Amino acid sequence: MSVLLDHLVVAAATLEQGVAWCEATLGVTPGPGGRHALMGTHNRLFKIATAAYPDAYFEIIAIDPDAPALTPALTPARPRWFGLDDPALQTQLRDNGPRLIHFVARSTMLDMHRWGLITVGQKPGDPVDVSRLTPRGELRWQMLLRDDGGVGCGGALPTLLQWHSPHPAQTMPDSGVTLKALALQGVPDRSRDVLRLRGVAVSAAPGVAITATLATPLGDVVLTS
């Protein structure tokens, strides 16, 4: 069973900066997103799907300044996802602007893929139930999250999820941006074989962890992690 690209993840120091970056870099204004109470983050989203990448979308994410203060009683149950609590990453985002840091892939057999990755020496994390409210109803999914909030292979090993509600991209309008290609480097062959990421070029050789090529109103844009 292969897994599919679910969404690309661009991190920003603030969501407002992420929106401005998207408009300047990709030529579109991202659509609405929401808040993740569990993680103290919020996002903006837009569709980048094609026949090769069905229901794929683009996420701009930032720490939510209106989330409860990070006291022992109110802090999220674990570090924020995608390494967003890393001080070095936050400094880079403040100094250099938003950037592609990771991607998420979806599975219909999450437990099988989790154990497959563990068997080949990866640390995909434990299943965590996540949800958020939208004007169209509640989105629900289960996601593999590591206790340290980190990601594998420099971000090239996807965080895996399984949707338990209709996929959000199914109700997103076309954005004018589509994903043309996704390439990964630094993913061991055995991990590649567990995931069998459809439509993604995966190499074990060292190099740029993620390279995404997008067709946009401004022409083709290449984002690297």
Phi, psi and omega in degrees: 000122178274163173250160184243145171304128175261304177202151171276149183238115172251126180263147178223153177295323173221155180294327178297319177294324178297319178295315180298319177299316181298316180296319182284324187270320185249349175078018179223156173265124182295151178283180181292155174230235180183192181248145177250098184299325182296328188250350182067037179233166172216165188211169167231149190224154167203157187279138175229021189290149169220179176300327180284334182230071185297137177060022177283146176218174186241129181244129168253122189231148178209159171296134183277114181292343180266002176291157178306146178304146184278069173265163180304330182279336189243350183300151173306156185298343181207169175304153180300151181293162174064020179071021185294341177277355182293118181302323180297318178296315181297323176296316177300318181293321178292320185278324189243353179094176182299154177203158175292127180238340190190177170211160182241139178238152183248147181230151170261000179222068189300316183296321179297314181291325177300309182292328176298317178292320177299319181300327181264016171093008178271166178238080186285345181100180182254152180291131180230132177280129183230150177205160169206152182272143175227165176301339181264002180125185184275133169267134181226134176207162173246136189226144176273118183232133178281151180298331181269001180075003185275176178232159185266155174055041179064022182101347182282340174274117188291151163284133184258143174221165172225124182282139174240020174214169176305145183291135185296330182294340182294339178250005177277138175288160173300139186260344188092358177240133176227153179273123179267323183199151176224129180230143182234145174229150179088017178259117181303149184303321182293325176291319176303318184289330176294317188276319184049058183297119185286128176078013184241130176277120186237127180233145175277349183292147177292156180155198179297126187298312184226132172231119180242128177252124184239139169272124186227169174299342179264006185102183179292135179234132177252123177251136177233153179272000000 
